[in-house]
Amino acid sequence: MNKNLTSNQKNAVLKSMAKLLSQERETILDANRIDVKTFAEDNKAMYDRLIVNDSKIDGMIESLEQLASQEDPVGKEIFNFTHENGLKIFNKTAAFGTVMIIYESRPDVTVEAGGIAFKSGNKILLKGGKEAINSNLAIVDLWHRSLEENDISKNWVEYLNYNRIETQEFLKNPTQKVDLIVPRGGEKLIAFVKENATCPVIVSGRGNNFVYVHTEADLDKAIDIIINAKTAKISACNALDKVLIDSNLLSFDDFMNRLISKLKEHKVEILGDEIVVEFDGVEPIPSEEKWYKEFLDYKILIAMASSKEVAIAKINKYSGGHSASIITENEKAANEFLESVDSAAVYHNASTRFTDGFQFGLGGELAISTDKLHHRGPMGMQHLVTNKWYILGDGQIR
């Protein structure tokens, strides 16, 4: 397999794939209908992620077009230095080689991950869940057609149609060199991969995202942001789970009544601490464990925080390190929050739902990493590279 494709070759494949997705829209939708019809699990989030519609296909096409329009991330100079002895030393970005992604339910990942890996010069091994097998195979067939149309090996995109035991064996004893593995799913999947993998793993971790309503919050903004972050897409890892309200907030009772009413309109189950539970329609928090939990459901936990510092401490203790937002009109308080919260993405007066590679201008994402090595947050093609040193000499010895 040629590992030195030009930018023009890569972009031609991405454009071919975008065109095929449009042409074969009904083929994908038909395959997805079979998957949806046979889906038997009682899991709202997984079911939501499984469904493909015209809007999702439009998003897949737009993602590929955005990737094709962006600068090639491979071979970019990061650093250069000329030694006193004349050696010219360069550090440049380089492809990892082969990247494996293991994911549940999301057929759109088959497009996004393939596009991001290919544009960044990597072969991709796709291991999707059995619940999306027909959708995934239909999309992989289009990848192979787009590669062949451009006289490029189909091996750049490979689908591993393995069961759990076969996957475990491959992770422990891979039949080909794998340079990086990204598990994208629930905590059980992540634990399974980390336990069995023999190469580096980047965790696309849980959300459990927080919004903190500061004393100087615009309360209309706060309600709009909370409702959007909680209800727009419950299956997303960037959805909201916890709300902290400053106990010194003026108009607290009025704000709570408005917020609870809006949440109830969306049939959201509300858990509250000893103060919030006094409002109608709020259930007590059953255990501390709920503070750590990513709900992926129409459920939210609301509690009080006696200060900004207490709110920050709670977020850093309980969150998944994914996304957190402060609602305030006080710039100083906002900046202190943004600098102190230990999350991959921190927001001021905005919904956590924007933590997404496409929304961040990356052309999609391979995953949203909650690890700090080697990259954090949405991983686009710019981040699916390592680096390599080039040293040019003329007989120098040390």
C-alpha positions as CSV (number, residue, x, y, z in Angstrom):
1,M,0.0,0.0,0.0
2,N,1.4,3.4,-1.1
3,K,1.9,5.4,2.1
4,N,2.8,8.6,0.3
5,L,-0.4,9.8,-1.3
6,T,-0.4,13.4,-2.5
7,S,-2.9,16.0,-1.2
8,N,-4.6,15.9,-4.6
9,Q,-5.1,12.2,-4.4
10,K,-6.5,12.3,-0.9
11,N,-8.9,15.2,-1.8
12,A,-10.1,13.4,-4.9
13,V,-11.1,10.3,-2.9
14,L,-12.9,12.5,-0.3
15,K,-14.8,14.3,-3.1
16,S,-15.6,10.9,-4.8
17,M,-17.0,9.6,-1.5
18,A,-19.1,12.7,-1.0
19,K,-20.6,12.3,-4.4
20,L,-21.3,8.6,-3.9
21,L,-23.0,9.3,-0.6
22,S,-25.4,11.6,-2.4
23,Q,-25.9,9.2,-5.3
24,E,-26.4,6.1,-3.1
25,R,-28.5,7.9,-0.4
26,E,-31.4,5.4,-0.7
27,T,-29.0,2.4,-0.5
28,I,-27.7,3.7,2.9
29,L,-31.2,4.5,4.1
30,D,-32.5,1.1,3.2
31,A,-29.6,-0.6,4.9
32,N,-30.2,1.5,8.0
33,R,-33.9,0.6,8.1
34,I,-32.9,-3.0,8.5
35,D,-30.6,-2.2,11.4
36,V,-33.2,0.0,13.1
37,K,-36.0,-2.6,12.6
38,T,-33.8,-5.4,14.2
39,F,-32.5,-3.2,17.0
40,A,-33.6,-5.0,20.2
41,E,-31.8,-3.2,23.0
42,D,-33.5,-1.0,25.5
43,N,-31.1,1.9,25.1
44,K,-32.5,5.3,24.0
45,A,-29.0,6.8,23.4
46,M,-27.8,3.9,21.2
47,Y,-31.1,3.8,19.3
48,D,-30.8,7.6,18.6
49,R,-27.2,7.2,17.4
50,L,-28.1,4.3,15.1
51,I,-30.7,6.1,13.0
52,V,-29.6,7.6,9.7
53,N,-31.8,10.1,7.9
54,D,-31.3,12.6,5.1
55,S,-30.0,15.2,7.5
56,K,-27.3,12.8,8.8
57,I,-26.3,12.0,5.3
58,D,-26.1,15.7,4.5
59,G,-23.8,16.0,7.5
60,M,-21.6,13.2,6.3
61,I,-21.3,14.9,2.9
62,E,-20.5,18.3,4.4
63,S,-17.9,16.7,6.7
64,L,-16.0,15.2,3.7
65,E,-16.2,18.4,1.7
66,Q,-14.8,20.4,4.7
67,L,-12.0,17.8,5.0
68,A,-11.2,18.1,1.3
69,S,-11.0,21.9,1.6
70,Q,-8.5,21.9,4.5
71,E,-4.7,21.9,4.4
72,D,-3.0,18.6,4.5
73,P,-1.8,17.9,8.1
74,V,1.1,15.7,7.0
75,G,4.6,17.0,6.4
76,K,4.0,20.4,8.2
77,E,7.1,21.8,9.8
78,I,6.8,22.2,13.6
79,F,10.4,23.2,14.5
80,N,13.7,23.8,12.8
81,F,17.2,24.3,14.1
82,T,20.6,24.7,12.5
83,H,23.4,23.2,14.7
84,E,26.7,25.1,15.1
85,N,28.3,22.3,13.1
86,G,26.0,22.9,10.1
87,L,23.5,20.1,10.7
88,K,20.0,21.2,9.6
89,I,17.4,19.7,11.9
90,F,13.7,19.7,11.1
91,N,10.6,18.3,13.0
92,K,7.6,17.6,10.8
93,T,4.2,16.1,11.3
94,A,3.8,12.4,10.1
95,A,1.0,9.9,9.9
96,F,0.6,7.4,12.7
97,G,0.3,4.5,10.2
98,T,-2.7,2.3,11.0
99,V,-5.5,3.6,13.3
100,M,-8.2,1.3,14.7
101,I,-11.5,2.7,15.9
102,I,-14.0,0.6,17.8
103,Y,-17.4,2.2,18.1
104,E,-21.1,1.5,18.9
105,S,-24.1,2.3,16.8
106,R,-23.1,5.4,14.9
107,P,-22.9,4.7,11.1
108,D,-21.9,8.4,10.6
109,V,-18.6,7.5,12.3
110,T,-17.8,5.1,9.4
111,V,-17.7,8.2,7.2
112,E,-16.1,10.7,9.6
113,A,-13.4,8.4,10.9
114,G,-12.6,7.1,7.4
115,G,-12.3,10.7,6.1
116,I,-10.2,12.0,8.9
117,A,-7.8,9.0,8.9
118,F,-7.4,9.1,5.2
119,K,-6.7,12.8,4.9
120,S,-4.1,12.5,7.6
121,G,-2.4,9.7,5.8
122,N,-3.5,6.8,8.0
123,K,-5.0,3.5,7.2
124,I,-8.2,3.0,9.2
125,L,-9.5,-0.2,10.7
126,L,-13.2,0.2,11.5
127,K,-14.8,-2.0,14.1
128,G,-18.5,-1.1,14.4
129,G,-21.1,-2.7,16.5
130,K,-23.4,-5.5,15.3
131,E,-26.4,-3.3,15.7
132,A,-25.2,-1.1,12.7
133,I,-23.7,-3.8,10.5
134,N,-25.9,-3.3,7.4
135,S,-25.4,0.5,7.5
136,N,-21.7,0.2,8.1
137,L,-21.1,-2.3,5.3
138,A,-23.0,-0.2,2.8
139,I,-20.9,2.9,3.7
140,V,-17.6,0.9,3.6
141,D,-18.6,-0.4,0.1
142,L,-18.8,3.3,-1.0
143,W,-15.4,4.0,0.5
144,H,-13.9,1.1,-1.5
145,R,-15.6,2.4,-4.7
146,S,-14.3,5.9,-4.1
147,L,-10.7,4.6,-3.6
148,E,-10.9,2.3,-6.7
149,E,-12.3,5.2,-8.8
150,N,-9.0,7.0,-8.0
151,D,-6.7,4.0,-8.5
152,I,-5.9,3.8,-4.8
153,S,-5.9,0.5,-2.8
154,K,-9.1,-0.4,-1.0
155,N,-6.8,-1.4,2.0
156,W,-6.8,2.2,3.2
157,V,-10.3,1.6,4.7
158,E,-10.9,-1.8,6.2
159,Y,-13.9,-3.0,8.1
160,L,-13.4,-5.7,10.8
161,N,-16.7,-7.7,11.0
162,Y,-15.7,-9.3,14.3
163,N,-17.7,-10.6,17.2
164,R,-16.6,-9.8,20.8
165,I,-14.3,-12.8,21.1
166,E,-12.6,-12.2,17.7
167,T,-12.2,-8.5,18.6
168,Q,-10.6,-9.4,21.9
169,E,-8.2,-11.8,20.1
170,F,-7.3,-9.1,17.6
171,L,-6.6,-6.6,20.3
172,K,-4.3,-9.0,22.1
173,N,-2.6,-10.5,19.0
174,P,-3.2,-8.2,16.0
175,T,-2.7,-9.8,12.6
176,Q,-1.4,-6.6,11.3
177,K,0.5,-3.6,12.8
178,V,-1.8,-1.2,14.6
179,D,-0.3,2.1,15.8
180,L,-3.3,3.6,17.7
181,I,-6.7,2.4,19.0
182,V,-9.6,4.7,19.8
183,P,-12.6,3.2,21.6
184,R,-15.7,5.4,21.0
185,G,-18.6,4.4,23.2
186,G,-19.6,3.6,26.7
187,E,-17.4,2.9,29.7
188,K,-17.7,-0.9,29.3
189,L,-16.3,-0.7,25.8
190,I,-13.5,1.6,26.9
191,A,-12.6,-0.7,29.8
192,F,-12.6,-3.7,27.4
193,V,-10.3,-2.1,24.9
194,K,-7.8,-0.8,27.6
195,E,-7.7,-4.2,29.2
196,N,-6.9,-6.1,26.0
197,A,-5.0,-3.7,23.7
198,T,-1.3,-4.0,23.1
199,C,-0.8,-0.6,21.5
200,P,-1.6,3.0,22.7
201,V,-5.2,3.8,23.3
202,I,-6.8,7.3,23.3
203,V,-10.0,7.3,25.3
204,S,-13.1,9.0,23.9
205,G,-14.5,9.3,27.3
206,R,-17.8,10.0,29.0
207,G,-19.4,13.4,29.1
208,N,-21.1,14.2,32.4
209,N,-21.0,17.9,31.5
210,F,-21.8,20.8,33.8
211,V,-23.3,24.3,33.6
212,Y,-22.7,26.7,36.4
213,V,-25.2,29.6,36.8
214,H,-23.2,32.5,38.4
215,T,-24.7,35.3,40.5
216,E,-24.4,37.7,37.6
217,A,-25.9,35.4,35.0
218,D,-28.4,36.6,32.4
219,L,-31.2,34.2,33.4
220,D,-32.9,34.1,30.0
221,K,-29.6,33.0,28.5
222,A,-29.1,30.4,31.3
223,I,-32.5,28.8,30.7
224,D,-32.0,28.7,26.9
225,I,-28.5,27.2,27.2
226,I,-29.6,24.6,29.8
227,I,-32.6,23.5,27.8
228,N,-30.6,23.2,24.6
229,A,-27.6,21.4,26.2
230,K,-30.0,18.9,27.9
231,T,-32.6,18.2,25.3
232,A,-31.3,18.9,21.8
233,K,-29.7,15.4,21.6
234,I,-29.7,13.2,24.7
235,S,-27.4,10.6,23.1
236,A,-24.5,13.0,22.5
237,C,-21.5,13.0,24.8
238,N,-21.6,16.8,24.8
239,A,-25.1,16.8,26.3
240,L,-25.7,18.4,29.7
241,D,-26.1,16.3,32.9
242,K,-25.5,18.6,35.9
243,V,-26.5,22.2,36.7
244,L,-24.9,24.1,39.6
245,I,-26.7,27.3,40.7
246,D,-25.0,29.9,42.9
247,S,-26.8,30.1,46.2
248,N,-26.4,33.9,46.1
249,L,-28.4,34.2,42.9
250,L,-31.1,36.9,43.1
251,S,-34.6,35.9,41.8
252,F,-33.6,32.3,42.6
253,D,-37.2,31.1,43.2
254,D,-38.5,32.6,40.0
255,F,-35.5,31.2,38.0
256,M,-36.0,27.7,39.4
257,N,-39.8,27.7,38.7
258,R,-39.1,28.8,35.1
259,L,-36.3,26.3,34.6
260,I,-38.3,23.4,36.1
261,S,-41.3,24.3,34.0
262,K,-39.2,24.3,30.8
263,L,-37.5,21.0,31.7
264,K,-40.9,19.4,32.4
265,E,-42.1,20.5,29.0
266,H,-39.4,18.3,27.5
267,K,-40.3,15.5,30.0
268,V,-36.9,15.7,31.7
269,E,-36.6,13.9,35.1
270,I,-35.1,16.3,37.6
271,L,-32.9,15.3,40.6
272,G,-32.1,17.9,43.2
273,D,-30.2,18.5,46.4
274,E,-31.8,19.4,49.7
275,I,-32.7,22.9,48.5
276,V,-33.7,22.2,44.9
277,V,-35.8,19.1,46.0
278,E,-38.2,21.5,47.7
279,F,-39.6,22.6,44.4
280,D,-42.5,20.7,42.8
281,G,-41.5,17.9,40.4
282,V,-38.0,17.4,41.8
283,E,-36.8,14.1,43.2
284,P,-34.0,13.7,45.7
285,I,-30.5,12.7,44.6
286,P,-30.4,9.0,45.6
287,S,-26.6,8.7,46.1
288,E,-23.3,10.4,45.4
289,E,-22.9,8.0,42.5
290,K,-25.4,10.0,40.5
291,W,-22.9,12.9,40.5
292,Y,-20.4,10.9,38.5
293,K,-23.0,9.4,36.1
294,E,-23.4,10.4,32.4
295,F,-27.2,10.1,31.9
296,L,-27.6,9.9,28.1
297,D,-31.3,10.3,28.9
298,Y,-34.0,12.8,29.7
299,K,-32.6,13.3,33.2
300,I,-30.7,16.1,34.9
301,L,-29.3,16.9,38.4
302,I,-29.6,20.4,39.8
303,A,-27.8,21.5,43.0
304,M,-26.6,24.6,44.7
305,A,-23.0,25.9,45.0
306,S,-22.1,28.5,47.6
307,S,-19.5,30.2,45.4
308,K,-17.7,30.1,42.1
309,E,-14.8,28.3,43.8
310,V,-17.1,25.6,45.2
311,A,-18.7,25.1,41.7
312,I,-15.3,24.7,40.1
313,A,-14.2,22.1,42.8
314,K,-17.4,20.1,42.2
315,I,-16.9,20.1,38.4
316,N,-13.3,19.0,38.7
317,K,-14.3,16.3,41.2
318,Y,-17.3,14.8,39.4
319,S,-17.2,15.6,35.7
320,G,-15.8,13.4,32.9
321,G,-13.4,16.2,31.9
322,H,-15.3,16.8,28.7
323,S,-17.2,20.1,28.7
324,A,-18.3,22.7,31.2
325,S,-20.0,26.1,30.9
326,I,-20.4,29.2,33.1
327,I,-23.3,31.5,32.6
328,T,-22.4,35.1,33.7
329,E,-22.1,38.6,32.5
330,N,-19.0,39.1,34.7
331,E,-15.9,38.7,32.4
332,K,-13.5,38.3,35.3
333,A,-15.5,35.5,36.9
334,A,-15.8,33.9,33.5
335,N,-12.1,33.9,32.9
336,E,-11.3,32.5,36.3
337,F,-13.8,29.7,35.6
338,L,-12.3,29.0,32.2
339,E,-8.8,28.8,33.5
340,S,-9.6,26.7,36.6
341,V,-12.0,24.0,35.3
342,D,-10.0,21.0,34.2
343,S,-12.1,20.0,31.1
344,A,-11.3,19.5,27.5
345,A,-13.7,22.3,26.4
346,V,-14.7,25.2,28.6
347,Y,-17.5,27.7,27.7
348,H,-18.7,31.1,28.6
349,N,-22.4,31.8,27.9
350,A,-22.8,29.0,25.4
351,S,-24.2,25.4,25.2
352,T,-21.9,22.4,25.7
353,R,-23.5,21.0,22.6
354,F,-20.8,22.7,20.5
355,T,-18.1,20.3,21.6
356,D,-17.9,18.6,18.3
357,G,-15.2,18.4,15.6
358,F,-17.5,19.7,12.8
359,Q,-18.8,22.6,14.9
360,F,-15.1,23.5,15.8
361,G,-14.2,23.6,12.1
362,L,-12.3,20.4,12.0
363,G,-14.5,18.7,9.4
364,G,-15.7,16.1,12.0
365,E,-13.9,14.1,14.6
366,L,-12.4,10.7,15.1
367,A,-13.3,11.0,18.7
368,I,-13.5,13.5,21.6
369,S,-10.6,12.7,23.8
370,T,-10.7,13.2,27.6
371,D,-7.1,12.0,27.8
372,K,-4.4,14.6,27.9
373,L,-1.9,12.7,25.8
374,H,-1.5,13.2,23.0
375,H,-4.5,15.4,22.3
376,R,-7.5,16.6,24.2
377,G,-11.0,17.3,23.0
378,P,-12.3,16.8,19.4
379,M,-9.7,15.0,17.3
380,G,-9.7,16.1,13.8
381,M,-7.3,15.2,11.0
382,Q,-4.9,17.9,12.4
383,H,-4.5,15.8,15.5
384,L,-4.3,12.3,14.0
385,V,-0.6,12.8,13.3
386,T,2.6,12.2,15.2
387,N,5.9,13.8,14.3
388,K,9.2,12.8,12.8
389,W,12.7,14.4,12.9
390,Y,14.7,15.0,9.7
391,I,18.5,15.7,10.1
392,L,20.4,16.9,7.0
393,G,24.2,16.7,7.2
394,D,27.4,16.7,5.3
395,G,29.5,14.2,7.1
396,Q,29.2,15.5,10.6
397,I,30.2,13.2,13.4
398,R,30.0,13.6,17.2
